[in-house]
Amino acid sequence: MLDSNIFKDTEYMRIIDSYLNNEKVQCLKNIPHHDSNRLNHCLKVSYLSYKICKKHNFNYESAAKAGLLHDLYYNRINDCSNATDKIKLFTNGHPKDAVKNAEELFSMTPLEKEIILTHMWPLSKYVPKHKESMIVSLSDKYYSFQEFGTKLNYNFSYLFGVYFLLAVHFIFK
């Protein structure tokens, strides 16, 4: 479920408005993602990343934009014919596709491209080099575990929430 504060936060909405209203980005709401759809997932990751980065005086605008676009790919894992292809798409393929799609639609900074490319770390070969990249990656894991747990009627969110808080603490202490 989306946090209603997302759409009430005028600064956040100013940052992502042109991205969110793009037709190709809106298509993500037609793609299932765990307990909801890919657009809702991306909005949650984007907003949490924005809030954390803003609180720590990091580049919250790039985190918000890249967080929204981190899963901007249209093929589905179910379209893969074997397990090897599914793993390749899941870990390394979809971040590269998302960067390519984002670059075709928007002017992207090197930081924003890196955030999108590295969001699957530590499962992918692409390692975050910036704090904003790590925050988006961890926010993505936090919501993915929460959403997947909801889908299975099992609450992973508490366990992963503890992991998330510890990781953030050690990264930014």
Legacy VTK file of the C-alpha trace (Angstrom):
# vtk DataFile Version 3.0
C-alpha trace
ASCII
DATASET POLYDATA
POINTS 173 float
0.000 0.000 0.000
1.264 3.458 -0.892
1.948 6.017 1.809
-0.538 8.850 1.296
2.206 11.326 2.249
3.953 10.625 -1.054
1.466 12.711 -3.026
1.170 15.386 -0.301
4.918 16.101 -0.250
5.040 19.034 -2.678
8.833 19.150 -2.949
9.036 15.442 -3.740
6.232 15.722 -6.299
7.966 18.713 -7.925
11.099 16.586 -8.377
9.395 13.545 -9.898
6.328 15.082 -11.574
7.567 15.046 -15.180
8.958 11.535 -14.677
5.820 10.194 -13.043
3.546 11.649 -15.720
5.523 10.082 -18.557
3.486 7.523 -20.518
6.233 4.866 -20.423
6.619 5.238 -16.647
2.846 4.997 -16.220
2.928 1.669 -18.097
4.668 0.191 -15.043
1.337 0.179 -13.205
0.209 -2.575 -15.591
3.022 -4.910 -14.522
2.429 -6.953 -11.353
5.085 -6.686 -8.660
4.676 -8.921 -5.611
1.568 -7.562 -3.848
0.880 -4.590 -6.120
2.383 -3.221 -9.334
5.814 -2.084 -10.441
4.937 1.642 -10.428
3.750 1.544 -6.804
6.915 -0.324 -5.830
9.082 2.271 -7.576
7.213 5.137 -5.907
7.757 3.620 -2.459
11.482 3.050 -3.097
11.845 6.539 -4.530
10.090 8.274 -1.649
11.935 6.407 1.111
15.263 7.087 -0.629
14.337 10.752 -1.033
13.492 11.098 2.672
16.687 9.393 3.869
18.924 11.336 1.486
17.257 14.634 2.340
17.684 14.013 6.061
21.421 13.364 5.594
21.999 16.207 3.081
22.794 13.817 0.237
21.618 14.271 -3.343
17.943 13.608 -2.653
16.775 14.787 -6.075
18.866 12.181 -7.895
17.814 9.529 -5.378
14.132 10.385 -5.938
14.416 10.335 -9.733
16.545 7.199 -9.988
14.476 5.459 -7.324
11.375 6.043 -9.431
13.109 4.718 -12.554
15.066 1.830 -11.017
12.697 -0.822 -12.418
11.891 0.895 -15.727
11.940 -2.261 -17.802
9.040 -3.990 -19.471
9.924 -7.650 -19.891
8.796 -9.956 -17.136
10.747 -12.677 -15.429
7.953 -15.116 -16.380
8.854 -14.527 -20.040
12.243 -16.219 -19.505
12.416 -19.798 -20.695
14.845 -21.205 -18.112
16.218 -20.566 -14.624
19.570 -19.242 -15.869
17.869 -16.578 -17.977
15.632 -15.620 -15.045
18.641 -15.156 -12.768
20.495 -13.096 -15.390
17.453 -10.861 -15.914
16.806 -10.529 -12.188
20.363 -9.678 -11.126
22.075 -7.838 -13.985
19.765 -7.621 -16.992
16.884 -5.536 -15.741
19.075 -2.795 -14.195
20.880 -2.366 -17.542
17.525 -2.295 -19.355
16.194 0.269 -16.865
19.207 2.566 -17.404
18.829 2.287 -21.181
15.096 3.031 -21.018
15.602 5.951 -18.619
18.286 7.468 -20.874
15.954 7.252 -23.870
13.248 9.185 -22.021
15.097 11.615 -19.750
18.343 13.481 -19.303
20.184 11.385 -16.721
23.180 12.359 -14.606
26.016 9.855 -14.099
24.899 9.469 -10.461
21.310 8.665 -11.485
22.542 6.069 -13.982
24.758 4.481 -11.337
21.905 4.375 -8.823
19.699 2.495 -11.284
22.475 0.172 -12.466
23.559 -0.821 -8.939
20.161 -1.183 -7.265
20.367 -4.994 -7.304
23.608 -5.101 -5.312
24.751 -7.383 -3.650
23.063 -9.833 -6.041
24.527 -8.188 -9.135
28.052 -7.528 -10.299
27.462 -3.752 -10.185
28.630 -2.287 -6.860
27.312 1.061 -5.546
29.960 3.772 -5.355
27.827 6.503 -3.792
25.761 6.752 -0.631
22.657 7.560 -2.672
23.122 4.328 -4.640
23.368 2.301 -1.456
20.271 3.966 -0.027
18.174 3.207 -3.128
19.476 -0.377 -3.171
18.599 -0.908 0.495
15.210 0.802 0.087
14.479 -1.527 -2.818
15.373 -4.571 -0.689
13.291 -3.293 2.219
10.138 -2.905 0.131
10.732 -6.046 -1.919
10.930 -8.153 1.236
7.881 -6.410 2.674
5.849 -6.840 -0.529
6.944 -10.430 -1.073
6.132 -11.239 2.553
2.668 -9.721 2.171
2.084 -11.822 -0.933
2.982 -14.970 1.029
1.020 -13.858 4.113
4.316 -13.911 6.004
5.897 -10.825 7.467
9.524 -10.510 6.345
9.408 -6.784 6.955
10.372 -6.923 10.636
13.473 -9.032 10.032
14.539 -7.020 7.022
13.683 -3.773 8.797
16.248 -4.648 11.468
18.826 -5.444 8.756
17.998 -2.200 6.937
18.381 -0.056 10.059
21.686 -1.710 10.992
23.043 -1.238 7.475
22.049 2.435 7.407
23.553 2.933 10.875
26.924 1.466 9.919
27.081 3.239 6.557
26.291 6.709 7.921
27.707 6.681 11.454
LINES 1 174
173 0 1 2 3 4 5 6 7 8 9 10 11 12 13 14 15 16 17 18 19 20 21 22 23 24 25 26 27 28 29 30 31 32 33 34 35 36 37 38 39 40 41 42 43 44 45 46 47 48 49 50 51 52 53 54 55 56 57 58 59 60 61 62 63 64 65 66 67 68 69 70 71 72 73 74 75 76 77 78 79 80 81 82 83 84 85 86 87 88 89 90 91 92 93 94 95 96 97 98 99 100 101 102 103 104 105 106 107 108 109 110 111 112 113 114 115 116 117 118 119 120 121 122 123 124 125 126 127 128 129 130 131 132 133 134 135 136 137 138 139 140 141 142 143 144 145 146 147 148 149 150 151 152 153 154 155 156 157 158 159 160 161 162 163 164 165 166 167 168 169 170 171 172
